[in-house]
């Protein structure tokens, strides 16, 4: 169960990075030059690092903050929790 929980945390992070509904909408970017793409990914990496760090700090204070509902549903990733706070 612990291994599956770790795996789902990684999947949630991918969803929140790439997804159109939950994520940062990276699917819709249309850059013409490679250096623009590199800059964007560097900024995104810094933002994800900060959001994940804030999300981890919030989760230590409130362990149940990552659960959206008691029903089956997507949990919030640490990055998403960090972006909310």
Buried (B, 14 or more C-beta within 10 A) or exposed (E): EEEEEEEEEEEBBEBBBEBEEBBBEEEEEEEEEEEEEEEEEEEBEEBBEEBBEBBEEBBEEEEEBBEEEEEEEBBBBBBBBBBEE
